[in-house]
């Protein structure tokens, strides 16, 4: 083979399919507990508490509404890709009632899942050369969605001393001329930290002064233990403030598999978000939206029941794990559905999670998934059958002694 032929072969080998994709995608990877989940399949009677999902089947009144939609032949496109009028009206009524102020239906866009709503919010404002500052520890999808758009993810870690606390001065100092948004989840996944009304007001004032957007993930807003709803941007932000809130039916209505959520945004960007919705997902299925309407119109007793189940689950976990001196238990979370605890002298909890899986047959999520600031912590989902949860805690106590 000639030198020229060798060069052609080498060039052809370099032009792999992988070499032709965007740089932001080349180093993108799935953050999960896949290796442990694979191992768990070969073990008997594993109690999986690593997923952010309860074990309650969606109640029948929601399922029946979706079935009726199917039986009525609602299997076509929903003409308004931002959501069927009935669901947008239900969201408007729900939010207006919950937050004590009128929130027009034109300000909300339905999406196939809270993650889609979140991605649309970020894609509206983040681009290459910009950054998004976010409060950590944080659900890994946030960091990676920002990265996927070509922007720089900038985590600012909560302080930890018996409890998680936000240093607003440090958060604001992380912003610069290229910052498009501050992102926070409240109540938080995984910590359960919840922004106070005063912190929300300070964030809004900073946004008004600087022009930096606030994106508030309030998916766990109804799973709040000091009231009916956690402090929110919704009651304090005006229509044209640079504020967007993310919500989902997944957690408070036991609808994780339905993939339906919504984004509330300023009215002036509704047309642009409508166009983005068309090109990103072309709307949400009609029968799914019918189930979501039923959840909002009839679901307040369900929300209260789920909140109480999770609160009881936290009590079970805290009562059990407090027996182990080597465990660092923060103050009980104000919201969310997780216990997030540390092990003394353990800077990285991955080995501890593997040990607990092997010895106790309990599946937990290691803290590094939520950022380097929480690598020594472990997340446990408490939204489970109470007897099963007690069994899991007893096993952990025995293994960690």
N, C-alpha and C positions, 0 to 999 in steps of 0.2 A: 504494500500500500504506500502511495506517495505521501510526501509531506502535506500536500494540499488536501489529499483525502483524509489524512489524520486530523487536520484542522476542521474539516467539514463534520467529521464524526464527533469531535470534541464539542463543536458548537451545537450540534444537534442534541448531544447529551445534556448540555447546559440548559437548553430550552425545554425543560420539563414543564408539565402543567403547573406544578407547584411554584416554579420560578416566575410564572406569569400572573400571580395573584397579588392583591394589595399588601403592602408591608404591614398594615395594621391587622391583617388577617393571618399572616404567616406565623406570628407568635401568639395567636389566640388559642386558648385551650379551655376545655370544660373543667370548671372547678367543682368537683363532687367527691363523694366517698365511694367511687366506683370500685376501687381495689378491695375495700372492706366489704362492700355489698356482694362482690363476687365470692369472697371467702365465706360470707354469711350463708350463702346458698348450700354450702357443704356442711353446715352446722345444724344441729337440731334445736328447735324451739327458741329462735332468736327473737327478742323483743326489739323491734326497730323503732328507735326514738330519734333518728338522725334527720328525718325529713320534716320540712315545715308544713305539716299537713295533719289534720285530725283524723280520727278513725270513725267519724260520724258520716253515715250515708246522707246525702242531700234529702231533706224531708219530702214527704209525698206531695204536699201542696205545691211545691216548686216543680217537682217532676211531672205532676199532672198537668200543670199549665203548659209545659213544653210538649207533652204528649198531645194535648188538645190542639196546639198550634200545628203539629204534624198532621193530625187527623183532619184539620181544617184546610190542609193543602198549602200551608205557608212554607213552601220549599223553594221559593224564588228569591232573586235578589231583593234586598231591602232598598228601595229607590234612594232614600237619603242615607248615604254611607256613614254619616255621623251618628246614625241611630234612628230607630223607628220613633215616630212622634210620641207614641204611648210610653216608651221607656224614657225618652228625654223629659217628658212631662213628669213621670214618676220620680226621676232623679231630681228635677227642679223642686217638686213638692217636698220630697224627702229632705233635701239639703236646706231648703228654706225653713222647714219646721225644726230641723235639728239645730241650726245655727242662729235662728231667730232673726233672719233678715231675708228679703227676697233675693233669690239667686235664679236668674232667668234660664230657661231651657236652652237658649242659644249659646250659653256659656259652657255647656258640657258636650263632650264627644265620646261616644261609646266605642270601645275597642275590644278585640278578641284577647282579653286578658289584661291584667294590670301591667304586665311587662310591655305589651304593645303600647299602652297609654304612656308609660314611662319613656319608651324609646322615641315616640313621636315628640314628646316634650323636649327631650334632649336634642333630637335632630332638628327641631325648630330653631335652635339657637347656637348649638355647638358645632364647630368645624375645625379643620386643620389650622394650627397656629393659635388656637384659643385653649383655655383650660376651664375645668369645672372643679370647684372645691367641694369636697363632701365630708360629712361627719362619719368617722370610723370609730369602732368596728362597724362593718357594713356588709350587707348581703353582697356576694361577689358579682352579681349581675350588674351592679351599678358601675363599679370600676371598669368592667369589661365593655359595657355599653358605651361609656365615654370614650374608651380606647378605640372601639370599633368605628366610631364616627371620625376618628383622626385627631380628636382633642386630647389634651393632657389631663389625666385624672390626678387630683391633688388631695390626698387624704389628710384630715386633721383629726387626730385621735382624741377621744374623750379622756379626761383624767380619771384615774381610778384610785380611790382610797376608801374602802368599804362600800362605796357606791360609785356610779358613773356620773361625771359632771362635765359640762361643756364650758370651755374657756372661750367666751365670745371674742375677747380681744385677740386671742391667738387665731381664731377662725377668720376674723376680719383681716388680720395681718397677712394671712396666706393669699389674699386676693390682690390682684394687680391689674394693670391696664388691659391684660388679655383675658381676664376672668369674665365668663359669660353668665355663670350661675353658681349659687351655693345650693347644694343638694343635701337634704336631711330626711331620715326616716323617723317618724315619731308617732306612736311608740316604735322603738327600734327592734329590728331583727339584726343581731341576736341578743342584744343586751337587755332590752326592755326599758332602756332609758327613754324618758318622755320629756320633750321640751315643755317648759312652763309657759304660761300666758305671757309673762314678762319677757322671756327669751324670744317668743314669737314676735312680740311687739318690737323688740330691738332688731331682729332680723328684717322686719318690714321697714323700719326707719332707715336701716343701712341700705336697703334696696332703693328706697326713694331718694336717698342722698347720692348714691353712686351709679344708679342705673343697672346694677347687677340683678339678674333674675333670682328669685327664690323658687326652687322646685321642692315641694313638700310631699313626701310619700306618706300618706295617711291611711294605708291599707289596714293597719291595726288600730285605727282610731276608735272603733267601737269596742275593742277589747281593752278596756281601760277600767281600772278598779277603784278610782276615786270619783266616779261620776258616770254619766250616761255616754259621754264622748270626751276624748282627750282634747286638750288645748289645740286649736287649729288656726291656720291662716284664713279659713273661710269667713269667720265673723268679723275679722278686722281689716281685711284687704278690700279696697275699692275695686270696681269693675276694671279699671284701666291700670291698676298696679301691675308691676312685672312679677306676677305670682302665678304659678300653676300648682294644682294639687292632684295627686294620683290616688285613685281608689279602685277597689276590686271587690267582687262578690265572693272571692275564694275563702277568706278566713271567717268573717263574722256570719256568713250564711252557709258555710260548709259546702262550697261549690268549687273546689280547686280544679276539678277536671272539666268544668264547663267552659273555662277560658273566656271570661267576660269581665270587663272592668270599665272605668271611665276616667277621663281627664277633664278637669275644670280649668278654664283658661279665660283670659280677657276676651271680651266680645269682638274686639277689633282684629283678632287673629283667627276668628272662626273660619273664614273662607280659606285661608291658607292651610289650616289644619284639616278642613274638609278635603282639599286637594291632596294633601299628604296621605290621608286615610285611603283615598281612592287608589293611590299608587303603591301604598305599602301593604294594605290588606283587603281593600275593596269591601269593607264592612264586616259586620258580625251577623251570623245566621239568625233568621227570624225566630226559629223555635227556641234558641238560646236566649234571645232577648225577651221572649214571652215568659220564660222561667225567671229571668231577672226582674221583670215587672212584678210578678207574684212575690218574689223575695222582698221587694221594697214595700209593697202595699199590704202584705200580711205577715211580714217576718219579724216584727219587734219582739214578740215572745221568744222566737228562736234566737235572736241576738242575745237576749237576756240569759237564756238557758246556756248558750255557748260560753258567754262571759263567766257565768258561775261555775261551769265545768272546768274551765281553765284555771280559775282562781283556786278551786278545790285541788286541782292537779298540782299547782304550785305549792300549796300547803303540804301535800303528801310528800313531794320531793324534798322540800326544805326540812320537814320534820325528820325524814330519814337520813339525808346527807349531813345534817348537823351533828350526827353521831360520830362523824369521821373528822378527827383533828387536822388531818392533812389537807382537807378540802377548804378552800377559800370561797365562802358563800357571800356574795354581795347582799346588800339589803334587797328585800323582795321587790321585784320589778313593779312599776306602776302600771304597766300594760304589756301587751304582746302575749306570746304563748310559749315562752322558753325560760328554762333555768340555764343561766350561763355562769359557770363556776370554774375556779382554778384549782390546781394541785400544787401544794407547797414544794418549792424547789424544782418545778418542772417547767422549763422555758418553752418547750414544744410538746403539745399534748398528743401528737400523733401516735407515739408508742403506747401511751396510756390508754388511748381509745382502742388500739389493737389488743392490748392486754385485757381490757374490760370485755371486749367482744369474745375473746377466747375463754376467759375464766367465768364471766357472768352471763354470757350470751345476751348482752344488751348492746345495741348499736347506737353510737353517739357520734356527733359531728365535731372534729377537731377545730380549734379556734383559728388556725392559720388560714382557713378558708375565708375568714372575714377580715383578714388584714394582719400585718406583722405585729400590730399593737396588741393583738389578742391571741397570739400563738400559744400561750400557756393555758388558755381557757378551753372549755368544752361546752357545746350546746346540746341541750336535751329538750325535746318537745314534750310538753306536759298535757297536750290535748289528746288524751287516750282514756280508754276504759279504766276506771279507778282501780279495780282489782288487779288488772294487768300492770298498771303503773306501780302499785304497791309491790308486786312481785319483782319488777325490774329494780326498784330501789333496794329491796332486801338483798337481791343478788349482788348489786354494786357494793353495798355495805360490807357484805361478806368478802367479796374479792379485794376490796381496798383496805380491809383490816390487816 
